Amino acid sequence: MSELNFVTVGDGTRIAYRFDGDAKKPVLVLSNSIATTLHMWDGQIAELSKHFRVLRYDFRGHGGSSVPAGAYSLDRLGRDVTELLDALGLGRVHFLGLSLGGFVGQWLGVRAPERIDRLILANSSSHLGPASYIDERIVATLQAPDMAENAEAFLANWFPAAMVAANGLVIQEFRAMLLSIDRRGLAGLFAAVRDSDLRRIVTLVSRPTLVIAGRYDTVTALSHSEEIAASIQGAKLVVLPAVHLSNVEYPAEFVEAVLGFLR
C-alpha cells in the first residue's frame, strides 16, 4: 500500500490522494461517495491494481483533505480532479465514480472530456432533491453534537437492513469511517449535491460510458441510472442486486463489470 500524498488546488485547498499499482499501467481514478474516504474502495484495490495504476483521492472536506468553509460546488469538485491530474502530470485517464463521485464523473464527461478515456458511473444520479430536504440535512448536520445520528442514517441508506443489523466487520468499518467525517465538510458536499442538476447536459457526454446500478438503491434509484444510460449515446447499463454501495455489497460482480468494460 502506498501512503497519502497531497496536492494544493487553485483555491488553496489541500487534496489528499494515493496511488496503488504499477506506475507503467494505465491510470484509473476512483471517486467515492459523500461521507466516505478513499478507503471506501479498499476491497477493490487488490484486483484493480493488477490491471491499472489506481489513483484515489479524498473529496475536499473529507478524509485527509482540508476542510474549507462554506458550501462546495460541483464545478469546484470537478476542478479538484482536473487540477489533481495536472499536478500529477496525467493527461487522459479512466474514471470511476460512485454516488457523488458519479456526479463528478458526469461533470468531467461534459466539461473535460479530453481528460477521460472511459467513464464509469456507479449508483449515481444527474439530480437529487428536493433542495428543501437537503437544506434540512445541512442544518441538522451542523447542529448535531457529533456524526452518530448521520452515521446510522447513511448505513441504513447504503446497505441492506439485515446486513446493518448483523453489524459485521464491513458495517463496523464504515461506521468508523462515517464517525470520522468532519461535519462542516459533509455540509459543504451536501450543498454541492443540492445545487447540481445535470439532467439536460448529461446527453453531451461523448466518452464510452458504463452505468452500474443497484436494483434496491434507495439513494440514487435504479430509474436514475436507467435515465443516465439512456441519455448517453452508446452507454452500457449493468444492474446489480445491491442497495447503494454496490462495490462493497457485490465486490466480485462489481469488479468484473468494471474490468470487462475497461479492458
N, C-alpha and C positions, 0 to 999 in steps of 0.2 A: 504493500500500500504506500502511495506517495503521501506527502504531507500537504497541509493547507498553505497556499500562497495567496498573494494579494495584488490587485491592480487598482489604482485610483482613477475613477472615471471623471468626466468633464465637470461635474458639479461638486467634486471633492469627496464623493462617497467612495469608501473602500470596499471593493467586491472580493469576497473570498472564493478561491477556486482550487481544484486539484485535478491532476492527470492520473489515469491508470492505463497501463498497456504500453506497447512498443511505440516509440516515437516515430518509427518509419511507417506505421499503418495509417490509413485514412482516419480523420478525426470525426467522432460522433459526440455532439454536445447533448447533454441531458439537462432538462429544466423541470423542476419539481412543482409540487402543489403548494398552494398557500399553507402556512402554518407547519411546514416541514423544512428540514435542511437537506443538503445534498446527500445525507445518509439515507434518505428515502429510497435510494437506488442501490443500497449496499448489496442486496440479494441478487442483483443482475450483473454486478461488475465482473465477477469471475468469468462468466460466459461471454459477455460483450467485449471484454478486453482481450479475448483470444483473437478477435477479428478487427478491432478498432483501437485507436488511441482515444480513450474515453475522457472527455472534459466535462466535469461537473462544477457547478457554482452555486452559491447561496444568493437568493434574492436580497436586495437591499432591505434592511430591517430584520433579517433573519440570519440565524446561524453565526458564522464567523464574519459576515459583512457588517458594516457600520449601520447605524440607525438614524438616518436623517429625520428631522422633524417634519410634520405635516403630511398631507395627502400625497401619495405617489400616483403617477400616471402610466398608462400602458406605453405611451411614447417613450417615457424615460426608462421603463423596464426593457423595452426593445433596444434602446440605445446602449443600455448597460451591456447587452450581449455584443452588439457590433463593436463597441469600444474595447471590450474584453478581447474579442478576436483580433482587433487592430493591434492591441498591446502585445499579444502573443504571436503576432506575425502570421496569422491564419487567414487565408483567403476564403475559400468555399468549404463548407462543412456539411455533414448530415446533422439534422436537428430533430430531437425527440423531446416533446414537451407534454407533460400530463397535467390536466386541470388548468391552473393558472399558467403553467408552462406551455400549454396548448394555445392559450390566448396569445402569449408571446410568439409562439411559432407561427400563428396566423399573421400577426403583425409583421414578422420578418418576411414571410412569404409574399406579402403585399408591398411592404416598404423597402425591403432589402433583398430582393430575390437573387441578386448576384452573389450573395453570401451563402446561399442554400443550395446544396446538391439535391438531397432527398429529404422530405419533410414527413414527420410522423406526429399526428395529433391524437393523443390518448385521453379518453374521459374528459373531454373538453366541450366548450360551447362558444358561440360567437357573441352571446349576450346572456347575462344573468340578472334577474331583478326580482321584485320591483326595487327601485332605488330606496324607497322608504324603509323596506325591510333591512337592507344593508346598512342604512344610516342607524337603525336601531342597534344592529350588531356592533357598529363602531362605538356608539355611546356606551353600550353595556361593557364592551371590552375595555375601554379606557376607565370606566368607573369601578370595575371589579377589583377586589383585593389582590387577585392572582389569576393564573390561567386555568385553574382547576375546573371551573364550570365549562369554559370554552373547550378544554381538552376532552371532556366526556361528550360534548355535543359533536365535536369533529369525529371522534371514534365511532359514534352512533351513525354518522353520515357516511363514513368511509368503508365500514366493514359490516358483514352480516351480524345480526343481533346475537346469534349463537356463538360466533367467534369472539365477540366482545365479552359476552357472559363467561366464556371459558377462561378468559384472561390469561391466555398463553404468552409465550415469550415475545411474539410479534406485537401483541397488543401492549404488553408492558414496555417494550422499546419505543413504540410510537407514542404512548402516554408520556414517557420521559422526554421525548423529543418535543412534544406539544408544550409541556410544562416549562421547557427551556426557552420558548419563543418570547421575544420582547413584545409586550402588548402594544407599544407605540408603532412598532414595525408591522404588526398584524393589522392595526387600524389603518396604517398607510396603504397596505396592499388591498384591504377591503375597499378602500376608496378607488383604487385602480380598477377593480372588478366592477364596482358600481358605475363608473364613468365610461366603460368600454362597450361599444356596440359595433361589431364587425360584420353584421349580417348583410349589409349591402356591398361591402368591399371584398369579402372573402372570395367572391367569384373571380377576383383578379389574381388569385394565387395560381401561378403557372408552373411551379415545380412539381415533379412527381410526388404524390401525396398518399399516405396510408392513414386512415382513421381507425382507431381502436376504441370500441365502445364497451361499456358494461351493461349487460341486459337489465340488471337490477339497480342501476345507478340512480340515486335519489338526488344527487347534487347537479350533475350535468346529464340530464335524461338521455336515454337511447335516441329519442327523437331529435335531440340537438346534434348528436353525431351523424345521424342519418341526413340531416339538413346540410351539415358541413360537407359531407361526402357528395351529396347531390349538387352542391354549389361549385365544387372544384372539378374542373374538367378532367376526366380520367381517374379520379380518386378511387382508391380501393377501400372497402369497409370490412373490418373484422369485428365480430361481436363475441365477447367472452361472457360466460355466466357469472359475472362479477358485480360487485357494488361499485365503489368509486376508485379505490386504489388497485386496479386490475393487475398491476405489475407485482404487487405483494400477495394478492389473493390467488392469482394463477401465474406464478413466475415462469414456469416452463413454457406454457402456451403463449404468454406474452413475448418472451424472448424468441420463441420460434417464429412468431408473426413478424417481429422486428427484423430478425436476420433474414428471413425469407424475402422480405421487401428490399432490404439494403443490399443484399448480395445478388 
